[in-house]
């Protein structure tokens, strides 16, 4: 009779992560999520609503909406760029169990550039030639 046995794992188990280490990492991730959320929210401030005094008829309203298309395009493009960065950030931090000061600073520099995205978005939508 043939006996089939389960294959034993030869890899070294990961060291346990303490409650405080996990909590510190969660705080870093939550802070990052907040920066992403604020950056995405600030994008919409570059999209101006047509002023009612400029509209005298339905054709004026349509022309004002068409004039807002570059701003809406810049908003949508930047929204998806920040969204892609957020998704990559989530995938990356899914595998991180603990961090050190270097990773925290690198994350902060990354978030600096994420928070800067509304500025060029405003420039592009304002000076679209």
Legacy VTK file of the C-alpha trace (Angstrom):
# vtk DataFile Version 3.0
C-alpha trace
ASCII
DATASET POLYDATA
POINTS 129 float
0.000 0.000 0.000
1.267 3.460 -0.923
1.132 6.175 1.715
0.775 9.736 0.456
1.942 12.372 2.879
1.520 16.111 2.735
4.541 18.096 1.665
6.116 20.048 4.498
6.858 23.727 4.147
10.546 24.528 4.196
10.212 28.304 4.282
10.888 30.302 7.398
7.702 31.727 8.930
7.408 35.496 9.050
8.158 37.035 12.440
5.177 38.168 14.457
4.211 41.818 14.157
3.372 43.459 17.458
0.182 45.388 18.088
2.091 48.681 18.273
3.949 48.037 15.013
0.676 47.176 13.235
-1.025 50.234 14.701
1.831 52.509 13.572
1.648 51.085 10.049
-2.131 51.534 10.014
-1.676 55.193 11.003
0.741 55.677 8.097
-1.729 54.087 5.686
-4.686 56.094 7.034
-2.700 59.331 6.740
-1.827 58.443 3.158
-5.466 57.672 2.357
-6.434 61.074 3.773
-3.907 62.873 1.576
-5.227 61.037 -1.483
-8.822 61.928 -0.573
-8.024 65.607 -0.049
-6.022 65.821 -3.290
-8.905 64.308 -5.255
-11.362 66.668 -3.559
-9.229 69.733 -4.355
-9.302 68.841 -8.050
-12.957 69.772 -8.382
-12.250 73.330 -7.209
-10.696 73.992 -10.627
-14.031 73.326 -12.337
-15.961 76.596 -12.335
-19.741 76.717 -12.565
-21.030 79.074 -15.301
-22.256 82.375 -13.825
-26.013 82.870 -14.201
-25.600 86.501 -15.343
-23.622 85.267 -18.364
-26.508 83.087 -19.535
-29.269 84.783 -21.525
-30.582 81.734 -23.337
-30.148 78.010 -23.788
-27.524 78.506 -26.521
-25.414 80.625 -24.148
-25.698 77.936 -21.499
-24.600 75.217 -23.921
-21.661 77.318 -25.108
-20.582 77.952 -21.484
-20.785 74.228 -20.760
-18.704 73.487 -23.853
-16.181 76.078 -22.700
-15.919 74.158 -19.398
-14.991 70.900 -21.165
-11.199 71.436 -20.929
-11.531 71.924 -17.168
-13.706 68.822 -16.868
-11.227 66.833 -18.938
-8.312 68.010 -16.770
-10.328 67.096 -13.660
-11.158 63.601 -14.940
-7.610 62.924 -16.095
-6.088 64.043 -12.797
-8.739 62.137 -10.830
-7.779 58.897 -12.562
-4.056 59.591 -12.208
-4.420 60.093 -8.449
-6.731 57.074 -8.321
-4.107 54.927 -10.060
-1.460 56.141 -7.602
-3.793 55.301 -4.697
-4.437 51.797 -6.032
-0.695 51.203 -6.475
-0.089 52.524 -2.951
-2.708 50.127 -1.569
-1.191 47.166 -3.429
2.296 48.050 -2.215
1.356 48.541 1.435
-0.651 45.318 1.424
2.660 43.432 1.551
4.379 45.632 4.137
4.176 44.347 7.692
6.300 46.983 9.408
8.122 50.116 8.411
11.028 52.231 9.460
11.772 55.944 9.333
13.177 55.719 5.791
9.962 54.240 4.399
7.918 56.853 6.277
9.976 59.673 4.703
9.786 58.099 1.239
6.026 57.804 1.639
5.832 61.434 2.730
7.795 62.585 -0.337
5.496 60.500 -2.546
2.451 62.137 -0.910
4.032 65.568 -1.509
3.798 64.943 -5.241
0.288 63.495 -4.983
-0.895 66.609 -3.125
0.729 68.770 -5.809
-1.386 67.297 -8.653
-4.258 69.836 -8.248
-1.833 72.695 -9.014
-0.807 71.583 -12.533
-4.387 70.511 -13.115
-5.490 74.078 -12.452
-2.774 75.413 -14.726
-3.689 73.059 -17.554
-7.395 73.793 -17.276
-6.850 77.568 -17.012
-4.323 77.948 -19.826
-5.535 75.337 -22.300
-4.480 76.616 -25.678
LINES 1 130
129 0 1 2 3 4 5 6 7 8 9 10 11 12 13 14 15 16 17 18 19 20 21 22 23 24 25 26 27 28 29 30 31 32 33 34 35 36 37 38 39 40 41 42 43 44 45 46 47 48 49 50 51 52 53 54 55 56 57 58 59 60 61 62 63 64 65 66 67 68 69 70 71 72 73 74 75 76 77 78 79 80 81 82 83 84 85 86 87 88 89 90 91 92 93 94 95 96 97 98 99 100 101 102 103 104 105 106 107 108 109 110 111 112 113 114 115 116 117 118 119 120 121 122 123 124 125 126 127 128
